[in-house]
Structure formats: structure tokens, C-alpha cells
Amino acid sequence: MQLSIIYELRANNVEEEHIDLIMQRVKNRLSEKNIDEELQKLGYPKIFTVDYDEYNDEYGYDDDEDY
């Protein structure tokens, strides 16, 4: 699993030094959510998780609308 995570980070232009730092920080709590939190701390966007509430706000969707 770690190799696929590293591959995905590289594919999204995360610097090698940041990849090493992230992997070190999450080694005992490896999850997509934790990796994305570390990415955001370093100024990168999320790669592995989606915040659907934020996504809906960005595109003007309203869950409370009647259809």
C-alpha cells in the first residue's frame, strides 16, 4: 500500500522531501485522511479524500432543494 501512496503523491507533484516527511508522520496511523491532513499542512491540496459539503458549495448544489 505504501508504494501506491508514494506513486500517487509523485503523480500529483508532491516534492520528494515532503513525501518522506508525510510518510514519516503517518507511519503508525496510515490512512487516506491522515495523509491528506499532512498534505494540507504543507500547502498541498487533498489528493485521497473528498469533502462533499465543500464540493457542493463550490458548484452551487443545495441538498435542501426540492426537485
mmCIF file of the N, C-alpha and C atoms, coordinates in Angstrom:
data_MODEL
# 
_entry.id   MODEL 
# 
loop_
_atom_site.group_PDB 
_atom_site.id 
_atom_site.type_symbol 
_atom_site.label_atom_id 
_atom_site.label_alt_id 
_atom_site.label_comp_id 
_atom_site.label_asym_id 
_atom_site.label_entity_id 
_atom_site.label_seq_id 
_atom_site.pdbx_PDB_ins_code 
_atom_site.Cartn_x 
_atom_site.Cartn_y 
_atom_site.Cartn_z 
_atom_site.occupancy 
_atom_site.B_iso_or_equiv 
_atom_site.pdbx_formal_charge 
_atom_site.auth_seq_id 
_atom_site.auth_comp_id 
_atom_site.auth_asym_id 
_atom_site.auth_atom_id 
_atom_site.pdbx_PDB_model_num 
ATOM 1   N N  . MET A 1 1  ? 0.824   -1.197 0.000  1.00 0.00 ? 1  MET A N  1 
ATOM 2   C CA . MET A 1 1  ? 0.000   0.000  0.000  1.00 0.00 ? 1  MET A CA 1 
ATOM 3   C C  . MET A 1 1  ? 0.864   1.254  0.000  1.00 0.00 ? 1  MET A C  1 
ATOM 4   N N  . GLN A 1 2  ? 1.951   1.253  0.731  1.00 0.00 ? 2  GLN A N  1 
ATOM 5   C CA . GLN A 1 2  ? 2.780   2.449  0.804  1.00 0.00 ? 2  GLN A CA 1 
ATOM 6   C C  . GLN A 1 2  ? 3.332   2.834  -0.562 1.00 0.00 ? 2  GLN A C  1 
ATOM 7   N N  . LEU A 1 3  ? 3.685   1.852  -1.384 1.00 0.00 ? 3  LEU A N  1 
ATOM 8   C CA . LEU A 1 3  ? 4.220   2.169  -2.705 1.00 0.00 ? 3  LEU A CA 1 
ATOM 9   C C  . LEU A 1 3  ? 3.177   2.851  -3.578 1.00 0.00 ? 3  LEU A C  1 
ATOM 10  N N  . SER A 1 4  ? 1.926   2.419  -3.484 1.00 0.00 ? 4  SER A N  1 
ATOM 11  C CA . SER A 1 4  ? 0.884   3.060  -4.282 1.00 0.00 ? 4  SER A CA 1 
ATOM 12  C C  . SER A 1 4  ? 0.620   4.484  -3.792 1.00 0.00 ? 4  SER A C  1 
ATOM 13  N N  . ILE A 1 5  ? 0.728   4.708  -2.497 1.00 0.00 ? 5  ILE A N  1 
ATOM 14  C CA . ILE A 1 5  ? 0.562   6.056  -1.949 1.00 0.00 ? 5  ILE A CA 1 
ATOM 15  C C  . ILE A 1 5  ? 1.688   6.954  -2.437 1.00 0.00 ? 5  ILE A C  1 
ATOM 16  N N  . ILE A 1 6  ? 2.910   6.463  -2.363 1.00 0.00 ? 6  ILE A N  1 
ATOM 17  C CA . ILE A 1 6  ? 4.059   7.241  -2.820 1.00 0.00 ? 6  ILE A CA 1 
ATOM 18  C C  . ILE A 1 6  ? 3.939   7.545  -4.308 1.00 0.00 ? 6  ILE A C  1 
ATOM 19  N N  . TYR A 1 7  ? 3.517   6.564  -5.086 1.00 0.00 ? 7  TYR A N  1 
ATOM 20  C CA . TYR A 1 7  ? 3.325   6.776  -6.519 1.00 0.00 ? 7  TYR A CA 1 
ATOM 21  C C  . TYR A 1 7  ? 2.303   7.888  -6.761 1.00 0.00 ? 7  TYR A C  1 
ATOM 22  N N  . GLU A 1 8  ? 1.190   7.844  -6.046 1.00 0.00 ? 8  GLU A N  1 
ATOM 23  C CA . GLU A 1 8  ? 0.136   8.845  -6.214 1.00 0.00 ? 8  GLU A CA 1 
ATOM 24  C C  . GLU A 1 8  ? 0.622   10.233 -5.801 1.00 0.00 ? 8  GLU A C  1 
ATOM 25  N N  . LEU A 1 9  ? 1.393   10.313 -4.732 1.00 0.00 ? 9  LEU A N  1 
ATOM 26  C CA . LEU A 1 9  ? 1.952   11.602 -4.306 1.00 0.00 ? 9  LEU A CA 1 
ATOM 27  C C  . LEU A 1 9  ? 2.887   12.156 -5.370 1.00 0.00 ? 9  LEU A C  1 
ATOM 28  N N  . ARG A 1 10 ? 3.732   11.308 -5.925 1.00 0.00 ? 10 ARG A N  1 
ATOM 29  C CA . ARG A 1 10 ? 4.648   11.744 -7.000 1.00 0.00 ? 10 ARG A CA 1 
ATOM 30  C C  . ARG A 1 10 ? 3.866   12.193 -8.227 1.00 0.00 ? 10 ARG A C  1 
ATOM 31  N N  . ALA A 1 11 ? 2.814   11.459 -8.569 1.00 0.00 ? 11 ALA A N  1 
ATOM 32  C CA . ALA A 1 11 ? 1.995   11.801 -9.734 1.00 0.00 ? 11 ALA A CA 1 
ATOM 33  C C  . ALA A 1 11 ? 1.301   13.153 -9.563 1.00 0.00 ? 11 ALA A C  1 
ATOM 34  N N  . ASN A 1 12 ? 1.123   13.571 -8.312 1.00 0.00 ? 12 ASN A N  1 
ATOM 35  C CA . ASN A 1 12 ? 0.489   14.863 -8.026 1.00 0.00 ? 12 ASN A CA 1 
ATOM 36  C C  . ASN A 1 12 ? 1.501   15.942 -7.667 1.00 0.00 ? 12 ASN A C  1 
ATOM 37  N N  . ASN A 1 13 ? 2.747   15.710 -8.077 1.00 0.00 ? 13 ASN A N  1 
ATOM 38  C CA . ASN A 1 13 ? 3.820   16.712 -7.959 1.00 0.00 ? 13 ASN A CA 1 
ATOM 39  C C  . ASN A 1 13 ? 4.141   17.126 -6.527 1.00 0.00 ? 13 ASN A C  1 
ATOM 40  N N  . VAL A 1 14 ? 4.050   16.190 -5.593 1.00 0.00 ? 14 VAL A N  1 
ATOM 41  C CA . VAL A 1 14 ? 4.481   16.455 -4.224 1.00 0.00 ? 14 VAL A CA 1 
ATOM 42  C C  . VAL A 1 14 ? 5.995   16.237 -4.193 1.00 0.00 ? 14 VAL A C  1 
ATOM 43  N N  . GLU A 1 15 ? 6.716   17.183 -3.634 1.00 0.00 ? 15 GLU A N  1 
ATOM 44  C CA . GLU A 1 15 ? 8.175   17.097 -3.592 1.00 0.00 ? 15 GLU A CA 1 
ATOM 45  C C  . GLU A 1 15 ? 8.628   15.892 -2.779 1.00 0.00 ? 15 GLU A C  1 
ATOM 46  N N  . GLU A 1 16 ? 9.732   15.286 -3.203 1.00 0.00 ? 16 GLU A N  1 
ATOM 47  C CA . GLU A 1 16 ? 10.257  14.087 -2.555 1.00 0.00 ? 16 GLU A CA 1 
ATOM 48  C C  . GLU A 1 16 ? 10.506  14.293 -1.060 1.00 0.00 ? 16 GLU A C  1 
ATOM 49  N N  . GLU A 1 17 ? 11.042  15.449 -0.688 1.00 0.00 ? 17 GLU A N  1 
ATOM 50  C CA . GLU A 1 17 ? 11.291  15.698 0.734  1.00 0.00 ? 17 GLU A CA 1 
ATOM 51  C C  . GLU A 1 17 ? 9.991   15.748 1.524  1.00 0.00 ? 17 GLU A C  1 
ATOM 52  N N  . HIS A 1 18 ? 8.919   16.249 0.904  1.00 0.00 ? 18 HIS A N  1 
ATOM 53  C CA . HIS A 1 18 ? 7.625   16.287 1.563  1.00 0.00 ? 18 HIS A CA 1 
ATOM 54  C C  . HIS A 1 18 ? 7.008   14.893 1.639  1.00 0.00 ? 18 HIS A C  1 
ATOM 55  N N  . ILE A 1 19 ? 7.225   14.081 0.609  1.00 0.00 ? 19 ILE A N  1 
ATOM 56  C CA . ILE A 1 19 ? 6.740   12.703 0.636  1.00 0.00 ? 19 ILE A CA 1 
ATOM 57  C C  . ILE A 1 19 ? 7.378   11.967 1.804  1.00 0.00 ? 19 ILE A C  1 
ATOM 58  N N  . ASP A 1 20 ? 8.691   12.105 1.946  1.00 0.00 ? 20 ASP A N  1 
ATOM 59  C CA . ASP A 1 20 ? 9.391   11.455 3.054  1.00 0.00 ? 20 ASP A CA 1 
ATOM 60  C C  . ASP A 1 20 ? 8.855   11.933 4.401  1.00 0.00 ? 20 ASP A C  1 
ATOM 61  N N  . LEU A 1 21 ? 8.637   13.228 4.527  1.00 0.00 ? 21 LEU A N  1 
ATOM 62  C CA . LEU A 1 21 ? 8.129   13.805 5.772  1.00 0.00 ? 21 LEU A CA 1 
ATOM 63  C C  . LEU A 1 21 ? 6.724   13.288 6.083  1.00 0.00 ? 21 LEU A C  1 
ATOM 64  N N  . ILE A 1 22 ? 5.862   13.278 5.093  1.00 0.00 ? 22 ILE A N  1 
ATOM 65  C CA . ILE A 1 22 ? 4.490   12.809 5.280  1.00 0.00 ? 22 ILE A CA 1 
ATOM 66  C C  . ILE A 1 22 ? 4.484   11.347 5.690  1.00 0.00 ? 22 ILE A C  1 
ATOM 67  N N  . MET A 1 23 ? 5.240   10.522 4.985  1.00 0.00 ? 23 MET A N  1 
ATOM 68  C CA . MET A 1 23 ? 5.260   9.094  5.284  1.00 0.00 ? 23 MET A CA 1 
ATOM 69  C C  . MET A 1 23 ? 5.810   8.840  6.688  1.00 0.00 ? 23 MET A C  1 
ATOM 70  N N  . GLN A 1 24 ? 6.751   9.638  7.107  1.00 0.00 ? 24 GLN A N  1 
ATOM 71  C CA . GLN A 1 24 ? 7.295   9.505  8.460  1.00 0.00 ? 24 GLN A CA 1 
ATOM 72  C C  . GLN A 1 24 ? 6.233   9.875  9.503  1.00 0.00 ? 24 GLN A C  1 
ATOM 73  N N  . ARG A 1 25 ? 5.502   10.941 9.230  1.00 0.00 ? 25 ARG A N  1 
ATOM 74  C CA . ARG A 1 25 ? 4.489   11.414 10.189 1.00 0.00 ? 25 ARG A CA 1 
ATOM 75  C C  . ARG A 1 25 ? 3.309   10.458 10.320 1.00 0.00 ? 25 ARG A C  1 
ATOM 76  N N  . VAL A 1 26 ? 2.944   9.765  9.241  1.00 0.00 ? 26 VAL A N  1 
ATOM 77  C CA . VAL A 1 26 ? 1.748   8.920  9.281  1.00 0.00 ? 26 VAL A CA 1 
ATOM 78  C C  . VAL A 1 26 ? 2.058   7.427  9.378  1.00 0.00 ? 26 VAL A C  1 
ATOM 79  N N  . LYS A 1 27 ? 3.305   7.082  9.594  1.00 0.00 ? 27 LYS A N  1 
ATOM 80  C CA . LYS A 1 27 ? 3.695   5.666  9.541  1.00 0.00 ? 27 LYS A CA 1 
ATOM 81  C C  . LYS A 1 27 ? 2.909   4.778  10.512 1.00 0.00 ? 27 LYS A C  1 
ATOM 82  N N  . ASN A 1 28 ? 2.528   5.283  11.662 1.00 0.00 ? 28 ASN A N  1 
ATOM 83  C CA . ASN A 1 28 ? 1.780   4.478  12.633 1.00 0.00 ? 28 ASN A CA 1 
ATOM 84  C C  . ASN A 1 28 ? 0.278   4.708  12.562 1.00 0.00 ? 28 ASN A C  1 
ATOM 85  N N  . ARG A 1 29 ? -0.133  5.591  11.704 1.00 0.00 ? 29 ARG A N  1 
ATOM 86  C CA . ARG A 1 29 ? -1.564  5.893  11.545 1.00 0.00 ? 29 ARG A CA 1 
ATOM 87  C C  . ARG A 1 29 ? -1.879  6.145  10.070 1.00 0.00 ? 29 ARG A C  1 
ATOM 88  N N  . LEU A 1 30 ? -1.467  5.207  9.248  1.00 0.00 ? 30 LEU A N  1 
ATOM 89  C CA . LEU A 1 30 ? -1.588  5.329  7.803  1.00 0.00 ? 30 LEU A CA 1 
ATOM 90  C C  . LEU A 1 30 ? -3.047  5.240  7.366  1.00 0.00 ? 30 LEU A C  1 
ATOM 91  N N  . SER A 1 31 ? -3.543  6.340  6.835  1.00 0.00 ? 31 SER A N  1 
ATOM 92  C CA . SER A 1 31 ? -4.885  6.378  6.254  1.00 0.00 ? 31 SER A CA 1 
ATOM 93  C C  . SER A 1 31 ? -4.917  7.523  5.244  1.00 0.00 ? 31 SER A C  1 
ATOM 94  N N  . GLU A 1 32 ? -5.858  7.448  4.339  1.00 0.00 ? 32 GLU A N  1 
ATOM 95  C CA . GLU A 1 32 ? -6.001  8.493  3.334  1.00 0.00 ? 32 GLU A CA 1 
ATOM 96  C C  . GLU A 1 32 ? -6.283  9.843  3.984  1.00 0.00 ? 32 GLU A C  1 
ATOM 97  N N  . LYS A 1 33 ? -7.119  9.838  4.993  1.00 0.00 ? 33 LYS A N  1 
ATOM 98  C CA . LYS A 1 33 ? -7.470  11.077 5.687  1.00 0.00 ? 33 LYS A CA 1 
ATOM 99  C C  . LYS A 1 33 ? -6.232  11.710 6.333  1.00 0.00 ? 33 LYS A C  1 
ATOM 100 N N  . ASN A 1 34 ? -5.426  10.908 7.012  1.00 0.00 ? 34 ASN A N  1 
ATOM 101 C CA . ASN A 1 34 ? -4.238  11.437 7.675  1.00 0.00 ? 34 ASN A CA 1 
ATOM 102 C C  . ASN A 1 34 ? -3.220  11.965 6.666  1.00 0.00 ? 34 ASN A C  1 
ATOM 103 N N  . ILE A 1 35 ? -3.082  11.280 5.544  1.00 0.00 ? 35 ILE A N  1 
ATOM 104 C CA . ILE A 1 35 ? -2.160  11.762 4.511  1.00 0.00 ? 35 ILE A CA 1 
ATOM 105 C C  . ILE A 1 35 ? -2.634  13.107 3.980  1.00 0.00 ? 35 ILE A C  1 
ATOM 106 N N  . ASP A 1 36 ? -3.935  13.226 3.706  1.00 0.00 ? 36 ASP A N  1 
ATOM 107 C CA . ASP A 1 36 ? -4.462  14.499 3.214  1.00 0.00 ? 36 ASP A CA 1 
ATOM 108 C C  . ASP A 1 36 ? -4.294  15.622 4.236  1.00 0.00 ? 36 ASP A C  1 
ATOM 109 N N  . GLU A 1 37 ? -4.449  15.313 5.512  1.00 0.00 ? 37 GLU A N  1 
ATOM 110 C CA . GLU A 1 37 ? -4.230  16.336 6.544  1.00 0.00 ? 37 GLU A CA 1 
ATOM 111 C C  . GLU A 1 37 ? -2.789  16.825 6.516  1.00 0.00 ? 37 GLU A C  1 
ATOM 112 N N  . GLU A 1 38 ? -1.852  15.906 6.367  1.00 0.00 ? 38 GLU A N  1 
ATOM 113 C CA . GLU A 1 38 ? -0.431  16.294 6.305  1.00 0.00 ? 38 GLU A CA 1 
ATOM 114 C C  . GLU A 1 38 ? -0.137  17.077 5.032  1.00 0.00 ? 38 GLU A C  1 
ATOM 115 N N  . LEU A 1 39 ? -0.754  16.689 3.925  1.00 0.00 ? 39 LEU A N  1 
ATOM 116 C CA . LEU A 1 39 ? -0.582  17.433 2.678  1.00 0.00 ? 39 LEU A CA 1 
ATOM 117 C C  . LEU A 1 39 ? -1.044  18.876 2.846  1.00 0.00 ? 39 LEU A C  1 
ATOM 118 N N  . GLN A 1 40 ? -2.194  19.059 3.469  1.00 0.00 ? 40 GLN A N  1 
ATOM 119 C CA . GLN A 1 40 ? -2.721  20.403 3.661  1.00 0.00 ? 40 GLN A CA 1 
ATOM 120 C C  . GLN A 1 40 ? -1.836  21.232 4.583  1.00 0.00 ? 40 GLN A C  1 
ATOM 121 N N  . LYS A 1 41 ? -1.247  20.612 5.583  1.00 0.00 ? 41 LYS A N  1 
ATOM 122 C CA . LYS A 1 41 ? -0.322  21.332 6.467  1.00 0.00 ? 41 LYS A CA 1 
ATOM 123 C C  . LYS A 1 41 ? 0.872   21.875 5.694  1.00 0.00 ? 41 LYS A C  1 
ATOM 124 N N  . LEU A 1 42 ? 1.245   21.166 4.624  1.00 0.00 ? 42 LEU A N  1 
ATOM 125 C CA . LEU A 1 42 ? 2.394   21.576 3.815  1.00 0.00 ? 42 LEU A CA 1 
ATOM 126 C C  . LEU A 1 42 ? 1.986   22.455 2.626  1.00 0.00 ? 42 LEU A C  1 
ATOM 127 N N  . GLY A 1 43 ? 0.694   22.784 2.535  1.00 0.00 ? 43 GLY A N  1 
ATOM 128 C CA . GLY A 1 43 ? 0.227   23.690 1.490  1.00 0.00 ? 43 GLY A CA 1 
ATOM 129 C C  . GLY A 1 43 ? -0.251  23.011 0.218  1.00 0.00 ? 43 GLY A C  1 
ATOM 130 N N  . TYR A 1 44 ? -0.393  21.701 0.230  1.00 0.00 ? 44 TYR A N  1 
ATOM 131 C CA . TYR A 1 44 ? -0.892  20.971 -0.938 1.00 0.00 ? 44 TYR A CA 1 
ATOM 132 C C  . TYR A 1 44 ? -2.395  20.757 -0.800 1.00 0.00 ? 44 TYR A C  1 
ATOM 133 N N  . PRO A 1 45 ? -3.076  20.546 -1.929 1.00 0.00 ? 45 PRO A N  1 
ATOM 134 C CA . PRO A 1 45 ? -4.494  20.184 -1.841 1.00 0.00 ? 45 PRO A CA 1 
ATOM 135 C C  . PRO A 1 45 ? -4.653  18.715 -1.458 1.00 0.00 ? 45 PRO A C  1 
ATOM 136 N N  . LYS A 1 46 ? -5.846  18.355 -1.021 1.00 0.00 ? 46 LYS A N  1 
ATOM 137 C CA . LYS A 1 46 ? -6.145  16.958 -0.728 1.00 0.00 ? 46 LYS A CA 1 
ATOM 138 C C  . LYS A 1 46 ? -6.017  16.146 -2.013 1.00 0.00 ? 46 LYS A C  1 
ATOM 139 N N  . ILE A 1 47 ? -5.565  14.906 -1.876 1.00 0.00 ? 47 ILE A N  1 
ATOM 140 C CA . ILE A 1 47 ? -5.440  14.007 -3.019 1.00 0.00 ? 47 ILE A CA 1 
ATOM 141 C C  . ILE A 1 47 ? -6.350  12.789 -2.849 1.00 0.00 ? 47 ILE A C  1 
ATOM 142 N N  . PHE A 1 48 ? -6.471  12.291 -1.638 1.00 0.00 ? 48 PHE A N  1 
ATOM 143 C CA . PHE A 1 48 ? -7.095  10.995 -1.407 1.00 0.00 ? 48 PHE A CA 1 
ATOM 144 C C  . PHE A 1 48 ? -8.531  11.054 -0.906 1.00 0.00 ? 48 PHE A C  1 
ATOM 145 N N  . THR A 1 49 ? -8.972  12.174 -0.364 1.00 0.00 ? 49 THR A N  1 
ATOM 146 C CA . THR A 1 49 ? -10.327 12.269 0.167  1.00 0.00 ? 49 THR A CA 1 
ATOM 147 C C  . THR A 1 49 ? -11.043 13.463 -0.440 1.00 0.00 ? 49 THR A C  1 
ATOM 148 N N  . VAL A 1 50 ? -12.376 13.426 -0.385 1.00 0.00 ? 50 VAL A N  1 
ATOM 149 C CA . VAL A 1 50 ? -13.206 14.495 -0.925 1.00 0.00 ? 50 VAL A CA 1 
ATOM 150 C C  . VAL A 1 50 ? -14.138 14.981 0.173  1.00 0.00 ? 50 VAL A C  1 
ATOM 151 N N  . ASP A 1 51 ? -14.208 16.284 0.334  1.00 0.00 ? 51 ASP A N  1 
ATOM 152 C CA . ASP A 1 51 ? -15.157 16.896 1.262  1.00 0.00 ? 51 ASP A CA 1 
ATOM 153 C C  . ASP A 1 51 ? -16.391 17.268 0.440  1.00 0.00 ? 51 ASP A C  1 
ATOM 154 N N  . TYR A 1 52 ? -17.422 16.423 0.476  1.00 0.00 ? 52 TYR A N  1 
ATOM 155 C CA . TYR A 1 52 ? -18.582 16.626 -0.382 1.00 0.00 ? 52 TYR A CA 1 
ATOM 156 C C  . TYR A 1 52 ? -19.353 17.896 -0.058 1.00 0.00 ? 52 TYR A C  1 
ATOM 157 N N  . ASP A 1 53 ? -19.347 18.324 1.199  1.00 0.00 ? 53 ASP A N  1 
ATOM 158 C CA . ASP A 1 53 ? -20.016 19.577 1.544  1.00 0.00 ? 53 ASP A CA 1 
ATOM 159 C C  . ASP A 1 53 ? -19.329 20.744 0.856  1.00 0.00 ? 53 ASP A C  1 
ATOM 160 N N  . GLU A 1 54 ? -18.015 20.750 0.874  1.00 0.00 ? 54 GLU A N  1 
ATOM 161 C CA . GLU A 1 54 ? -17.243 21.802 0.206  1.00 0.00 ? 54 GLU A CA 1 
ATOM 162 C C  . GLU A 1 54 ? -17.455 21.736 -1.305 1.00 0.00 ? 54 GLU A C  1 
ATOM 163 N N  . TYR A 1 55 ? -17.501 20.534 -1.850 1.00 0.00 ? 55 TYR A N  1 
ATOM 164 C CA . TYR A 1 55 ? -17.713 20.312 -3.281 1.00 0.00 ? 55 TYR A CA 1 
ATOM 165 C C  . TYR A 1 55 ? -19.067 20.871 -3.710 1.00 0.00 ? 55 TYR A C  1 
ATOM 166 N N  . ASN A 1 56 ? -20.103 20.611 -2.921 1.00 0.00 ? 56 ASN A N  1 
ATOM 167 C CA . ASN A 1 56 ? -21.437 21.112 -3.240 1.00 0.00 ? 56 ASN A CA 1 
ATOM 168 C C  . ASN A 1 56 ? -21.475 22.625 -3.195 1.00 0.00 ? 56 ASN A C  1 
ATOM 169 N N  . ASP A 1 57 ? -20.821 23.234 -2.207 1.00 0.00 ? 57 ASP A N  1 
ATOM 170 C CA . ASP A 1 57 ? -20.792 24.686 -2.099 1.00 0.00 ? 57 ASP A CA 1 
ATOM 171 C C  . ASP A 1 57 ? -20.107 25.308 -3.313 1.00 0.00 ? 57 ASP A C  1 
ATOM 172 N N  . GLU A 1 58 ? -19.045 24.683 -3.764 1.00 0.00 ? 58 GLU A N  1 
ATOM 173 C CA . GLU A 1 58 ? -18.266 25.223 -4.879 1.00 0.00 ? 58 GLU A CA 1 
ATOM 174 C C  . GLU A 1 58 ? -19.076 25.237 -6.166 1.00 0.00 ? 58 GLU A C  1 
ATOM 175 N N  . TYR A 1 59 ? -19.922 24.241 -6.350 1.00 0.00 ? 59 TYR A N  1 
ATOM 176 C CA . TYR A 1 59 ? -20.675 24.131 -7.592 1.00 0.00 ? 59 TYR A CA 1 
ATOM 177 C C  . TYR A 1 59 ? -22.132 24.554 -7.459 1.00 0.00 ? 59 TYR A C  1 
ATOM 178 N N  . GLY A 1 60 ? -22.501 25.110 -6.317 1.00 0.00 ? 60 GLY A N  1 
ATOM 179 C CA . GLY A 1 60 ? -23.823 25.671 -6.140 1.00 0.00 ? 60 GLY A CA 1 
ATOM 180 C C  . GLY A 1 60 ? -24.935 24.666 -5.933 1.00 0.00 ? 60 GLY A C  1 
ATOM 181 N N  . TYR A 1 61 ? -24.595 23.460 -5.538 1.00 0.00 ? 61 TYR A N  1 
ATOM 182 C CA . TYR A 1 61 ? -25.626 22.465 -5.260 1.00 0.00 ? 61 TYR A CA 1 
ATOM 183 C C  . TYR A 1 61 ? -26.179 22.702 -3.865 1.00 0.00 ? 61 TYR A C  1 
ATOM 184 N N  . ASP A 1 62 ? -27.451 22.440 -3.711 1.00 0.00 ? 62 ASP A N  1 
ATOM 185 C CA . ASP A 1 62 ? -28.082 22.603 -2.415 1.00 0.00 ? 62 ASP A CA 1 
ATOM 186 C C  . ASP A 1 62 ? -28.868 21.338 -2.115 1.00 0.00 ? 62 ASP A C  1 
ATOM 187 N N  . ASP A 1 63 ? -28.458 20.633 -1.093 1.00 0.00 ? 63 ASP A N  1 
ATOM 188 C CA . ASP A 1 63 ? -29.118 19.373 -0.734 1.00 0.00 ? 63 ASP A CA 1 
ATOM 189 C C  . ASP A 1 63 ? -30.551 19.584 -0.276 1.00 0.00 ? 63 ASP A C  1 
ATOM 190 N N  . ASP A 1 64 ? -30.892 20.795 0.116  1.00 0.00 ? 64 ASP A N  1 
ATOM 191 C CA . ASP A 1 64 ? -32.237 21.053 0.649  1.00 0.00 ? 64 ASP A CA 1 
ATOM 192 C C  . ASP A 1 64 ? -33.243 21.448 -0.440 1.00 0.00 ? 64 ASP A C  1 
ATOM 193 N N  . GLU A 1 65 ? -32.788 21.558 -1.687 1.00 0.00 ? 65 GLU A N  1 
ATOM 194 C CA . GLU A 1 65 ? -33.681 21.952 -2.763 1.00 0.00 ? 65 GLU A CA 1 
ATOM 195 C C  . GLU A 1 65 ? -34.702 20.861 -3.045 1.00 0.00 ? 65 GLU A C  1 
ATOM 196 N N  . ASP A 1 66 ? -35.937 21.288 -3.334 1.00 0.00 ? 66 ASP A N  1 
ATOM 197 C CA . ASP A 1 66 ? -36.953 20.349 -3.769 1.00 0.00 ? 66 ASP A CA 1 
ATOM 198 C C  . ASP A 1 66 ? -36.881 20.244 -5.285 1.00 0.00 ? 66 ASP A C  1 
ATOM 199 N N  . TYR A 1 67 ? -37.027 19.061 -5.781 1.00 0.00 ? 67 TYR A N  1 
ATOM 200 C CA . TYR A 1 67 ? -36.960 18.853 -7.231 1.00 0.00 ? 67 TYR A CA 1 
ATOM 201 C C  . TYR A 1 67 ? -38.294 18.491 -7.779 1.00 0.00 ? 67 TYR A C  1 
# 
